[in-house]
Amino acid sequence: MIRNYLPYFIYKRLFGDRKRFGTKILKNDKDWINWLKTIEKMYSFRDTSLSGSFVARFSYNILNKIDLKNKIVFEIGPGNFPHHIYWNGKPKKYFLADINKIFLNVSSAALKRLKIKSKKILINKNRFKLKVKSNSVDHVISFFNLEHVYNLNDCIKEIKRVLKKNGLFIFTIPNEGCLPWGLGRYLITRRWIFKNTNLNYDKIICWEHPNFSSTIIRILNKEFKSVKIFNFPPFIFNDLVLIKKGICKK
């Protein structure tokens, strides 16, 4: 990986000052407390920006390949629920899981407008547990969440547990730890942070994105029967990939 050969003063600007701050959150840290107050505005800026919209189209159109008609779907971190325009069929029932009550209410309201039965589940960030029966869900969906999860092994095992045999886990992640995502964050998100906050962003990156994409893909390959990965841009050289999306089968 190119990141392993970068001078550290460049590395920490792209991927966070991990030597100094590590990846474990200090909940009483002032920067982290202020970040939690800022996060909704920041993600709204990201999703409505030109780059955010472009990234969203590539990320969410994977749902065109998945039959959702009359399926039981479980989504982790639905956020403001921007992807339903890409659905292929109407789900029978929808579980929503998030650590943020506001996002749960937003996504639940969206499903109500679509006349789809749903259930909200508030997740404990420190103990990842999906409160549904084993082997009961047709599809699990996760867009831009796995990079945030601290107990990643437990998260993946829980996803696998709730899926039916041959059930699908559909996901998109940033190619965190590689140049395009680091540079994009440096040029776009960092500017917004510095303009609108006084946060130490080198610290926040470490705690907000503890997982590199390579770690996520390695665990998925270990836990699932088959894992299909789609890269954008479709370069062979992984360090030039911006986003990864995939379909895993139990």
Contacts in CASP RR format, 6 or more apart in sequence:
PFRMAT RR
TARGET T0000
AUTHOR 0000-0000-0000
METHOD contacts of the structure
MODEL  1
MIRNYLPYFIYKRLFGDRKRFGTKILKNDKDWINWLKTIEKMYSFRDTSL
SGSFVARFSYNILNKIDLKNKIVFEIGPGNFPHHIYWNGKPKKYFLADIN
KIFLNVSSAALKRLKIKSKKILINKNRFKLKVKSNSVDHVISFFNLEHVY
NLNDCIKEIKRVLKKNGLFIFTIPNEGCLPWGLGRYLITRRWIFKNTNLN
YDKIICWEHPNFSSTIIRILNKEFKSVKIFNFPPFIFNDLVLIKKGICKK
1 177 0 8 1.000
1 178 0 8 1.000
1 214 0 8 1.000
1 238 0 8 1.000
1 239 0 8 1.000
2 178 0 8 1.000
2 179 0 8 1.000
2 239 0 8 1.000
3 11 0 8 1.000
3 14 0 8 1.000
3 15 0 8 1.000
3 177 0 8 1.000
3 178 0 8 1.000
3 179 0 8 1.000
6 14 0 8 1.000
8 19 0 8 1.000
12 18 0 8 1.000
12 19 0 8 1.000
12 20 0 8 1.000
12 202 0 8 1.000
13 186 0 8 1.000
13 190 0 8 1.000
13 202 0 8 1.000
14 177 0 8 1.000
14 179 0 8 1.000
14 182 0 8 1.000
14 183 0 8 1.000
14 185 0 8 1.000
14 186 0 8 1.000
15 176 0 8 1.000
15 177 0 8 1.000
15 182 0 8 1.000
15 205 0 8 1.000
16 201 0 8 1.000
16 202 0 8 1.000
16 203 0 8 1.000
16 205 0 8 1.000
16 206 0 8 1.000
17 202 0 8 1.000
17 203 0 8 1.000
17 205 0 8 1.000
17 206 0 8 1.000
18 206 0 8 1.000
20 202 0 8 1.000
20 203 0 8 1.000
21 202 0 8 1.000
21 203 0 8 1.000
21 206 0 8 1.000
21 207 0 8 1.000
22 206 0 8 1.000
22 207 0 8 1.000
23 150 0 8 1.000
23 206 0 8 1.000
23 207 0 8 1.000
23 210 0 8 1.000
24 150 0 8 1.000
24 207 0 8 1.000
24 210 0 8 1.000
25 32 0 8 1.000
25 150 0 8 1.000
25 207 0 8 1.000
26 32 0 8 1.000
27 33 0 8 1.000
29 203 0 8 1.000
31 199 0 8 1.000
31 200 0 8 1.000
31 203 0 8 1.000
31 204 0 8 1.000
32 203 0 8 1.000
32 204 0 8 1.000
32 207 0 8 1.000
34 197 0 8 1.000
34 198 0 8 1.000
34 199 0 8 1.000
35 197 0 8 1.000
35 199 0 8 1.000
35 204 0 8 1.000
35 208 0 8 1.000
38 193 0 8 1.000
38 196 0 8 1.000
38 197 0 8 1.000
38 199 0 8 1.000
40 102 0 8 1.000
41 196 0 8 1.000
42 189 0 8 1.000
42 192 0 8 1.000
42 193 0 8 1.000
42 196 0 8 1.000
43 79 0 8 1.000
44 80 0 8 1.000
45 192 0 8 1.000
46 52 0 8 1.000
46 188 0 8 1.000
46 189 0 8 1.000
47 53 0 8 1.000
47 56 0 8 1.000
47 80 0 8 1.000
47 82 0 8 1.000
49 188 0 8 1.000
51 184 0 8 1.000
51 188 0 8 1.000
55 242 0 8 1.000
55 243 0 8 1.000
56 82 0 8 1.000
56 83 0 8 1.000
58 232 0 8 1.000
58 243 0 8 1.000
58 245 0 8 1.000
59 83 0 8 1.000
59 143 0 8 1.000
59 144 0 8 1.000
59 172 0 8 1.000
59 243 0 8 1.000
59 245 0 8 1.000
60 82 0 8 1.000
60 83 0 8 1.000
60 85 0 8 1.000
60 86 0 8 1.000
60 143 0 8 1.000
60 172 0 8 1.000
61 86 0 8 1.000
62 86 0 8 1.000
62 170 0 8 1.000
62 172 0 8 1.000
62 230 0 8 1.000
62 245 0 8 1.000
62 246 0 8 1.000
62 247 0 8 1.000
63 83 0 8 1.000
63 86 0 8 1.000
63 87 0 8 1.000
63 88 0 8 1.000
63 141 0 8 1.000
63 170 0 8 1.000
64 86 0 8 1.000
64 88 0 8 1.000
65 88 0 8 1.000
65 247 0 8 1.000
66 88 0 8 1.000
66 139 0 8 1.000
66 168 0 8 1.000
66 170 0 8 1.000
66 247 0 8 1.000
67 88 0 8 1.000
67 89 0 8 1.000
68 87 0 8 1.000
68 88 0 8 1.000
68 89 0 8 1.000
68 90 0 8 1.000
68 91 0 8 1.000
68 139 0 8 1.000
69 88 0 8 1.000
69 89 0 8 1.000
69 90 0 8 1.000
69 91 0 8 1.000
70 90 0 8 1.000
70 91 0 8 1.000
70 92 0 8 1.000
71 91 0 8 1.000
71 92 0 8 1.000
71 138 0 8 1.000
71 139 0 8 1.000
72 91 0 8 1.000
72 92 0 8 1.000
72 93 0 8 1.000
72 94 0 8 1.000
72 95 0 8 1.000
72 136 0 8 1.000
72 137 0 8 1.000
72 138 0 8 1.000
72 139 0 8 1.000
73 91 0 8 1.000
73 93 0 8 1.000
73 94 0 8 1.000
73 95 0 8 1.000
73 137 0 8 1.000
73 138 0 8 1.000
73 139 0 8 1.000
73 140 0 8 1.000
73 141 0 8 1.000
74 94 0 8 1.000
74 95 0 8 1.000
74 97 0 8 1.000
74 130 0 8 1.000
74 132 0 8 1.000
74 137 0 8 1.000
74 139 0 8 1.000
74 140 0 8 1.000
74 141 0 8 1.000
74 162 0 8 1.000
75 94 0 8 1.000
75 95 0 8 1.000
75 96 0 8 1.000
75 97 0 8 1.000
75 107 0 8 1.000
75 140 0 8 1.000
75 141 0 8 1.000
75 142 0 8 1.000
76 97 0 8 1.000
76 98 0 8 1.000
76 123 0 8 1.000
76 130 0 8 1.000
76 140 0 8 1.000
76 141 0 8 1.000
76 142 0 8 1.000
76 145 0 8 1.000
76 159 0 8 1.000
77 96 0 8 1.000
77 97 0 8 1.000
77 98 0 8 1.000
77 99 0 8 1.000
77 100 0 8 1.000
77 103 0 8 1.000
77 142 0 8 1.000
77 143 0 8 1.000
77 145 0 8 1.000
78 96 0 8 1.000
78 97 0 8 1.000
78 98 0 8 1.000
78 103 0 8 1.000
78 104 0 8 1.000
78 107 0 8 1.000
79 98 0 8 1.000
79 100 0 8 1.000
79 103 0 8 1.000
79 106 0 8 1.000
79 107 0 8 1.000
80 103 0 8 1.000
80 106 0 8 1.000
80 107 0 8 1.000
81 106 0 8 1.000
81 107 0 8 1.000
81 110 0 8 1.000
81 111 0 8 1.000
83 143 0 8 1.000
84 110 0 8 1.000
84 114 0 8 1.000
90 114 0 8 1.000
90 116 0 8 1.000
91 116 0 8 1.000
92 116 0 8 1.000
92 117 0 8 1.000
93 116 0 8 1.000
93 117 0 8 1.000
93 118 0 8 1.000
93 119 0 8 1.000
94 111 0 8 1.000
94 116 0 8 1.000
94 117 0 8 1.000
94 118 0 8 1.000
94 119 0 8 1.000
95 118 0 8 1.000
95 119 0 8 1.000
95 121 0 8 1.000
95 130 0 8 1.000
95 132 0 8 1.000
95 137 0 8 1.000
96 104 0 8 1.000
96 107 0 8 1.000
96 108 0 8 1.000
96 111 0 8 1.000
96 118 0 8 1.000
96 119 0 8 1.000
96 120 0 8 1.000
96 121 0 8 1.000
97 120 0 8 1.000
97 121 0 8 1.000
97 122 0 8 1.000
97 123 0 8 1.000
97 130 0 8 1.000
98 104 0 8 1.000
98 107 0 8 1.000
98 121 0 8 1.000
98 122 0 8 1.000
98 123 0 8 1.000
99 122 0 8 1.000
99 123 0 8 1.000
99 124 0 8 1.000
99 125 0 8 1.000
101 122 0 8 1.000
104 120 0 8 1.000
104 122 0 8 1.000
105 120 0 8 1.000
107 118 0 8 1.000
108 118 0 8 1.000
108 120 0 8 1.000
111 117 0 8 1.000
111 118 0 8 1.000
112 118 0 8 1.000
121 130 0 8 1.000
121 131 0 8 1.000
121 132 0 8 1.000
123 129 0 8 1.000
123 130 0 8 1.000
125 150 0 8 1.000
126 150 0 8 1.000
126 151 0 8 1.000
127 151 0 8 1.000
127 154 0 8 1.000
128 149 0 8 1.000
128 151 0 8 1.000
128 154 0 8 1.000
128 155 0 8 1.000
128 158 0 8 1.000
129 158 0 8 1.000
130 158 0 8 1.000
130 159 0 8 1.000
130 161 0 8 1.000
130 162 0 8 1.000
132 162 0 8 1.000
133 162 0 8 1.000
134 161 0 8 1.000
134 162 0 8 1.000
135 161 0 8 1.000
135 162 0 8 1.000
135 163 0 8 1.000
135 164 0 8 1.000
135 165 0 8 1.000
136 162 0 8 1.000
136 164 0 8 1.000
137 162 0 8 1.000
137 163 0 8 1.000
137 164 0 8 1.000
137 167 0 8 1.000
138 163 0 8 1.000
138 164 0 8 1.000
138 167 0 8 1.000
138 168 0 8 1.000
139 163 0 8 1.000
139 167 0 8 1.000
139 168 0 8 1.000
139 169 0 8 1.000
139 170 0 8 1.000
140 159 0 8 1.000
140 162 0 8 1.000
140 163 0 8 1.000
140 168 0 8 1.000
140 169 0 8 1.000
140 170 0 8 1.000
141 169 0 8 1.000
141 170 0 8 1.000
141 171 0 8 1.000
142 159 0 8 1.000
142 169 0 8 1.000
142 170 0 8 1.000
142 171 0 8 1.000
142 172 0 8 1.000
143 171 0 8 1.000
143 172 0 8 1.000
144 172 0 8 1.000
144 173 0 8 1.000
144 174 0 8 1.000
145 171 0 8 1.000
146 152 0 8 1.000
146 155 0 8 1.000
146 171 0 8 1.000
146 173 0 8 1.000
146 211 0 8 1.000
146 216 0 8 1.000
147 173 0 8 1.000
147 174 0 8 1.000
147 176 0 8 1.000
147 209 0 8 1.000
147 210 0 8 1.000
147 211 0 8 1.000
147 212 0 8 1.000
147 213 0 8 1.000
147 216 0 8 1.000
148 208 0 8 1.000
148 209 0 8 1.000
148 210 0 8 1.000
148 211 0 8 1.000
149 155 0 8 1.000
149 210 0 8 1.000
149 211 0 8 1.000
150 210 0 8 1.000
152 211 0 8 1.000
152 215 0 8 1.000
152 216 0 8 1.000
152 219 0 8 1.000
153 219 0 8 1.000
156 219 0 8 1.000
156 220 0 8 1.000
156 223 0 8 1.000
157 223 0 8 1.000
159 169 0 8 1.000
160 169 0 8 1.000
160 223 0 8 1.000
160 224 0 8 1.000
160 250 0 8 1.000
163 169 0 8 1.000
163 250 0 8 1.000
164 250 0 8 1.000
165 250 0 8 1.000
166 249 0 8 1.000
166 250 0 8 1.000
167 249 0 8 1.000
167 250 0 8 1.000
168 247 0 8 1.000
168 248 0 8 1.000
168 249 0 8 1.000
168 250 0 8 1.000
169 220 0 8 1.000
169 224 0 8 1.000
169 247 0 8 1.000
169 248 0 8 1.000
169 249 0 8 1.000
169 250 0 8 1.000
170 245 0 8 1.000
170 246 0 8 1.000
170 247 0 8 1.000
170 248 0 8 1.000
171 245 0 8 1.000
171 246 0 8 1.000
171 248 0 8 1.000
172 243 0 8 1.000
172 244 0 8 1.000
172 245 0 8 1.000
172 246 0 8 1.000
173 213 0 8 1.000
173 216 0 8 1.000
173 243 0 8 1.000
173 244 0 8 1.000
173 245 0 8 1.000
174 181 0 8 1.000
174 209 0 8 1.000
174 213 0 8 1.000
174 242 0 8 1.000
174 243 0 8 1.000
174 244 0 8 1.000
175 181 0 8 1.000
175 213 0 8 1.000
175 231 0 8 1.000
175 238 0 8 1.000
175 241 0 8 1.000
175 242 0 8 1.000
175 243 0 8 1.000
175 244 0 8 1.000
176 182 0 8 1.000
176 209 0 8 1.000
176 211 0 8 1.000
176 212 0 8 1.000
176 213 0 8 1.000
177 212 0 8 1.000
177 213 0 8 1.000
177 214 0 8 1.000
178 213 0 8 1.000
178 238 0 8 1.000
178 239 0 8 1.000
178 240 0 8 1.000
178 241 0 8 1.000
179 239 0 8 1.000
179 240 0 8 1.000
180 240 0 8 1.000
180 241 0 8 1.000
180 242 0 8 1.000
181 242 0 8 1.000
181 243 0 8 1.000
185 205 0 8 1.000
190 201 0 8 1.000
193 199 0 8 1.000
193 201 0 8 1.000
193 204 0 8 1.000
194 201 0 8 1.000
213 244 0 8 1.000
217 227 0 8 1.000
217 229 0 8 1.000
217 244 0 8 1.000
220 227 0 8 1.000
220 248 0 8 1.000
221 227 0 8 1.000
223 248 0 8 1.000
224 248 0 8 1.000
224 249 0 8 1.000
224 250 0 8 1.000
225 248 0 8 1.000
225 249 0 8 1.000
225 250 0 8 1.000
226 248 0 8 1.000
226 249 0 8 1.000
227 246 0 8 1.000
227 247 0 8 1.000
227 248 0 8 1.000
227 249 0 8 1.000
228 246 0 8 1.000
228 247 0 8 1.000
228 248 0 8 1.000
229 244 0 8 1.000
229 245 0 8 1.000
229 246 0 8 1.000
230 244 0 8 1.000
230 245 0 8 1.000
230 246 0 8 1.000
231 238 0 8 1.000
231 241 0 8 1.000
231 243 0 8 1.000
231 244 0 8 1.000
232 241 0 8 1.000
232 242 0 8 1.000
232 243 0 8 1.000
232 244 0 8 1.000
232 245 0 8 1.000
233 240 0 8 1.000
233 241 0 8 1.000
233 242 0 8 1.000
235 241 0 8 1.000
END
